[in-house]
Amino acid sequence: MQVKKPAPLKRGEKIGVVAPAGSVQDEQLRAGVQALERAGFAVELPGDILERNDYLAGEQEKRARTLQNFFERKDIAAIFCARGGFGSVQLLPLLDVEVIRRHPKIFVGYSDVSILLNWLLQRCGMVTFHGPMVAMEVARGLEGRSADFFWGTLMGEKRQWRLELGEAIRPGVAEAEMVGGCLSTIITTLGTPHEIQTAGKILLLEDIGEKPYRIERMLTHLKMAGKLTGIAGLVFGSFTRCEGEGERGLRKIVRELFQDAPYPVVTGLAAGHGDENLLMPFGVKMGLDGKAGVLALLESPFT
C-alpha cells in the first residue's frame, strides 16, 4: 500500500484533541490546550472528552465516533491525542478504514496510542507521528530538543535530521520505515487481526515502569512470534523506571538477546516515556547506522 503524507501544520489552523484511551484530567488538558493556543493554533475539544467510564475516557463507541469524525472534517488540520492509558485497541473494529484512508492528516500520540499509530499506517496507509501528547508533555511545557522536534517537524521545517544515539549493540546499516512504540502495548496486538507488521521495518521499542524480567519476557514473546525476524533494524527508546535490583538489567538483556542479530541494533533514542520525547515519524524512510549509533530522517513526512 502506498503511504499518504499529510500537509504540514500552519499557524492559525485547527488542531482537534481526542482521548482515544484513558480518562483525562481537566486541569492537565486545559494547560495543554492553552499551550497549543499560545503556539498560534485554534483548538477544538469534543464535548465529551472529559467523560469517564472508570479509567476509560467514556464509552468506546463515542471515542471511535469522535476520532473518525475528526478525520473526516476538512476544517481540522491535525489530530493530537490527550493521553494514553488503555483503550485505543477497543476502537479499531469500530473505525471505517476506507473513510479514514481518504482523509490523511497529522495524527500524534504514543504509549497506548502506539496501537493507533501502527494501525493507521498499516491499514489506512497514513504517515503517523510518535510523540508528545496534549495533557502530558505539552501541558508540562515542551523545551529544548523535544520542542524543536515537535514543532519543527509538524510545521514542515525539520524535514531531515541526524541523531547520535547511545550504545551500538549490533553493526549494520538499514534504510526503512519506522514502526513500533510502547513494548507492553504492542505485545497485546499479537494474535489479533491488528498485530503489528514489522518485516522490513526499523522497529522502535520503549516503555515505562516494567521490571527487567517482564521486558525480557515481552522481547522473547516478540521474537517467538516472528516479529524480530526480517526487520531492517531495531532501536530502543526510553525505558523509564525499568531497572531491577539485580545485575540482570536492560542492557544485559538486550545484549544477550540480540548479540547475533543480522541487523543493526542501537539503544538510547530519547523517544517515549522519558524526560525527552523526540517526535518520530512512522511511514517514511529513515536510516539506522549500527556501527556509528546514528538514526537519521531521510525523507520528509509531508507533501
C-alpha positions as CSV (number, residue, x, y, z in Angstrom):
1,M,0.0,0.0,0.0
2,Q,1.3,3.4,-0.9
3,V,1.7,5.6,2.1
4,K,0.0,9.0,2.0
5,K,1.6,12.0,3.6
6,P,-0.3,14.8,5.3
7,A,0.2,18.5,4.8
8,P,2.3,20.3,7.4
9,L,0.7,22.4,10.1
10,K,0.4,26.2,9.6
11,R,-0.2,28.6,12.4
12,G,-3.9,29.6,12.6
13,E,-5.1,26.1,11.6
14,K,-7.3,24.0,13.9
15,I,-6.0,21.1,15.9
16,G,-8.5,18.6,17.2
17,V,-7.7,16.9,20.5
18,V,-9.1,13.4,21.2
19,A,-8.9,11.0,24.1
20,P,-9.0,7.6,22.5
21,A,-7.8,5.7,25.6
22,G,-7.6,6.7,29.3
23,S,-9.7,9.3,31.1
24,V,-8.3,12.8,31.1
25,Q,-7.8,15.3,33.9
26,D,-9.4,18.6,33.2
27,E,-6.5,20.7,34.6
28,Q,-3.8,19.0,32.6
29,L,-6.0,19.1,29.4
30,R,-6.6,22.8,29.8
31,A,-2.9,23.5,30.3
32,G,-2.1,21.6,27.1
33,V,-4.8,23.4,25.2
34,Q,-3.5,26.8,26.3
35,A,0.0,25.8,25.2
36,L,-1.3,25.0,21.7
37,E,-3.2,28.2,21.6
38,R,-0.1,30.2,22.6
39,A,1.8,28.5,19.8
40,G,-0.7,30.0,17.4
41,F,-3.3,27.3,16.8
42,A,-7.0,27.0,17.2
43,V,-8.0,24.0,19.3
44,E,-11.3,22.0,19.3
45,L,-12.2,19.6,22.1
46,P,-15.0,17.1,21.7
47,G,-17.8,17.9,24.1
48,D,-17.5,14.6,25.8
49,I,-13.7,14.5,26.2
50,L,-13.9,14.6,30.0
51,E,-16.4,11.7,30.2
52,R,-15.3,8.7,32.2
53,N,-16.0,5.0,32.2
54,D,-13.9,4.4,35.3
55,Y,-10.3,4.6,33.8
56,L,-11.5,4.9,30.2
57,A,-12.4,8.2,28.5
58,G,-16.0,7.3,28.1
59,E,-17.7,4.6,26.0
60,Q,-15.6,3.1,23.2
61,E,-18.3,3.8,20.6
62,K,-18.2,7.5,21.4
63,R,-14.4,7.6,21.4
64,A,-14.3,5.9,18.0
65,R,-17.0,8.1,16.5
66,T,-15.2,11.3,17.6
67,L,-11.9,10.1,16.2
68,Q,-13.5,9.2,12.8
69,N,-15.4,12.5,12.7
70,F,-12.2,14.5,13.3
71,F,-10.5,12.6,10.4
72,E,-13.4,13.4,8.1
73,R,-13.7,17.1,8.9
74,K,-11.9,19.4,6.5
75,D,-11.5,22.2,9.0
76,I,-9.3,20.1,11.3
77,A,-5.7,20.0,10.1
78,A,-4.3,17.7,12.8
79,I,-5.4,15.3,15.5
80,F,-3.4,15.3,18.8
81,C,-4.1,12.7,21.5
82,A,-4.6,13.9,25.0
83,R,-3.0,11.0,26.8
84,G,-2.5,7.2,26.7
85,G,-3.5,4.7,29.4
86,F,-5.6,1.9,27.9
87,G,-8.4,1.8,25.4
88,S,-7.0,2.5,21.9
89,V,-7.3,-1.1,20.8
90,Q,-11.1,-1.0,21.5
91,L,-11.6,1.5,18.7
92,L,-10.1,-0.5,15.9
93,P,-13.1,-2.7,15.0
94,L,-15.3,0.4,15.1
95,L,-13.3,2.6,12.7
96,D,-14.0,2.8,8.9
97,V,-10.7,2.1,7.2
98,E,-11.8,3.4,3.8
99,V,-13.2,6.7,5.1
100,I,-10.1,7.4,7.1
101,R,-7.8,6.5,4.2
102,R,-9.4,9.2,2.1
103,H,-8.6,11.9,4.7
104,P,-4.9,11.6,5.7
105,K,-3.8,14.2,8.3
106,I,-1.4,14.6,11.1
107,F,-2.0,12.2,14.0
108,V,0.2,12.4,17.1
109,G,0.5,10.3,20.2
110,Y,2.5,7.5,21.9
111,S,2.2,5.0,24.8
112,D,-1.2,3.2,24.4
113,V,-1.8,5.2,21.2
114,S,1.1,3.3,19.6
115,I,-1.6,0.8,18.6
116,L,-3.4,3.5,16.6
117,L,-0.2,4.8,15.1
118,N,0.7,1.4,13.6
119,W,-2.9,0.6,12.6
120,L,-3.4,3.9,10.8
121,L,-0.1,3.3,8.9
122,Q,-0.8,-0.4,8.1
123,R,-4.5,-0.3,7.4
124,C,-5.1,3.2,6.2
125,G,-1.7,4.0,4.6
126,M,-1.1,7.1,6.6
127,V,2.1,8.6,7.9
128,T,1.7,9.0,11.7
129,F,3.8,10.6,14.4
130,H,5.0,9.0,17.7
131,G,5.4,12.0,20.0
132,P,4.2,14.2,22.9
133,M,0.5,14.4,24.0
134,V,-1.6,17.3,25.0
135,A,-2.4,16.5,28.6
136,M,1.1,15.2,29.2
137,E,4.3,16.8,27.8
138,V,2.5,19.6,26.0
139,A,0.8,20.6,29.3
140,R,4.0,20.5,31.2
141,G,5.8,22.6,28.5
142,L,7.9,21.4,25.7
143,E,11.5,22.6,25.8
144,G,14.8,22.1,24.0
145,R,15.1,19.2,21.5
146,S,11.6,18.0,22.4
147,A,10.1,21.3,21.3
148,D,12.4,21.5,18.3
149,F,11.4,18.1,17.0
150,F,7.7,18.5,17.8
151,W,7.0,21.9,16.2
152,G,9.9,21.8,13.7
153,T,8.7,18.5,12.3
154,L,5.0,19.1,12.3
155,M,5.3,22.5,10.7
156,G,7.4,21.1,7.9
157,E,10.6,22.9,8.9
158,K,12.6,19.9,10.0
159,R,12.4,17.6,7.0
160,Q,15.7,15.8,7.6
161,W,17.9,15.2,10.7
162,R,20.6,13.1,12.1
163,L,20.8,11.9,15.8
164,E,23.6,10.3,17.7
165,L,22.1,7.7,20.0
166,G,23.6,5.6,22.8
167,E,25.2,2.2,22.6
168,A,25.6,0.3,19.3
169,I,24.7,-3.3,20.1
170,R,25.0,-4.7,16.6
171,P,26.6,-3.1,13.5
172,G,25.0,-2.8,10.1
173,V,23.1,-0.1,8.0
174,A,19.4,0.0,7.3
175,E,17.1,2.3,5.4
176,A,13.4,1.7,6.0
177,E,10.2,3.0,7.5
178,M,9.9,3.1,11.3
179,V,7.1,1.4,13.3
180,G,6.6,0.4,16.9
181,G,6.2,2.3,20.1
182,C,5.4,1.1,23.6
183,L,6.5,-2.5,24.0
184,S,3.9,-3.6,26.6
185,T,1.2,-2.2,24.4
186,I,2.4,-3.6,21.1
187,I,2.6,-7.1,22.6
188,T,-1.2,-7.0,23.2
189,T,-1.8,-6.9,19.4
190,L,-0.1,-10.3,18.7
191,G,-2.5,-12.9,17.6
192,T,-5.2,-10.4,16.7
193,P,-6.2,-9.0,13.2
194,H,-4.4,-5.8,14.3
195,E,-1.0,-7.1,15.2
196,I,2.0,-5.0,14.2
197,Q,3.7,-5.8,10.9
198,T,7.5,-5.4,11.4
199,A,9.1,-7.2,8.4
200,G,11.4,-4.8,6.5
201,K,10.9,-2.0,9.1
202,I,13.0,-0.2,11.7
203,L,11.4,-1.2,14.9
204,L,11.2,1.3,17.8
205,L,10.6,-0.1,21.3
206,E,10.2,1.9,24.6
207,D,8.3,1.5,27.9
208,I,7.9,2.7,31.4
209,G,7.7,1.0,34.8
210,E,8.4,-2.5,33.6
211,K,10.8,-4.8,35.6
212,P,13.7,-6.3,33.6
213,Y,12.2,-9.8,33.7
214,R,9.0,-8.5,32.2
215,I,10.9,-6.7,29.4
216,E,12.8,-9.9,28.7
217,R,9.5,-11.9,28.7
218,M,8.0,-9.4,26.2
219,L,11.0,-9.3,23.9
220,T,11.1,-13.1,23.9
221,H,7.4,-13.1,23.0
222,L,8.0,-10.8,20.1
223,K,10.9,-13.0,19.0
224,M,8.9,-16.2,19.2
225,A,6.0,-14.5,17.3
226,G,8.4,-13.8,14.4
227,K,8.2,-10.0,14.9
228,L,12.0,-9.7,15.3
229,T,12.8,-11.8,12.2
230,G,13.2,-9.9,8.9
231,I,13.2,-6.5,10.5
232,A,15.6,-3.9,9.0
233,G,16.8,-2.6,12.3
234,L,16.0,-2.2,16.0
235,V,16.1,1.0,18.1
236,F,15.5,1.1,21.8
237,G,14.0,4.3,23.1
238,S,13.4,5.4,26.7
239,F,12.9,2.7,29.3
240,T,12.0,4.8,32.2
241,R,11.9,3.3,35.7
242,C,12.6,-0.2,34.2
243,E,15.7,-1.2,36.2
244,G,15.6,-4.0,38.7
245,E,17.5,-4.8,41.8
246,G,19.9,-7.4,40.4
247,E,22.6,-7.5,37.9
248,R,20.3,-8.7,35.1
249,G,19.3,-5.3,33.8
250,L,18.0,-4.0,30.5
251,R,21.5,-3.5,29.0
252,K,22.5,-7.1,29.7
253,I,19.2,-8.5,28.4
254,V,19.4,-6.6,25.1
255,R,23.0,-7.6,24.5
256,E,22.2,-11.3,25.1
257,L,19.0,-11.4,23.0
258,F,20.5,-9.5,20.1
259,Q,24.2,-10.4,20.1
260,D,23.8,-12.4,16.9
261,A,21.1,-10.2,15.2
262,P,21.7,-9.8,11.4
263,Y,20.5,-6.2,11.6
264,P,21.7,-3.0,13.4
265,V,20.6,-2.7,17.0
266,V,21.1,0.6,18.8
267,T,19.9,1.9,22.2
268,G,19.5,5.4,23.6
269,L,16.9,7.1,21.4
270,A,15.2,9.8,23.5
271,A,11.7,8.9,22.5
272,G,8.8,7.7,24.6
273,H,8.3,7.8,28.4
274,G,11.4,9.8,29.2
275,D,12.4,13.4,30.1
276,E,12.8,14.0,26.4
277,N,10.3,12.7,23.9
278,L,11.5,13.4,20.4
279,L,8.8,13.2,17.7
280,M,9.4,10.3,15.4
281,P,7.5,9.9,12.0
282,F,6.2,6.4,11.1
283,G,5.9,5.5,7.5
284,V,8.8,7.4,5.8
285,K,12.3,6.4,5.1
286,M,14.8,6.6,8.0
287,G,18.4,5.4,8.2
288,L,20.0,3.5,11.1
289,D,23.8,3.0,11.3
290,G,24.5,0.4,13.9
291,K,28.3,0.9,13.9
292,A,28.1,4.7,14.4
293,G,25.0,4.6,16.6
294,V,23.2,7.1,14.4
295,L,19.5,7.4,13.4
296,A,18.6,9.8,10.6
297,L,15.4,11.0,8.9
298,L,16.0,10.6,5.2
299,E,12.5,11.5,3.8
300,S,10.1,14.3,4.6
301,P,6.9,13.1,6.2
302,F,4.9,15.8,4.4
303,T,3.6,16.5,0.9
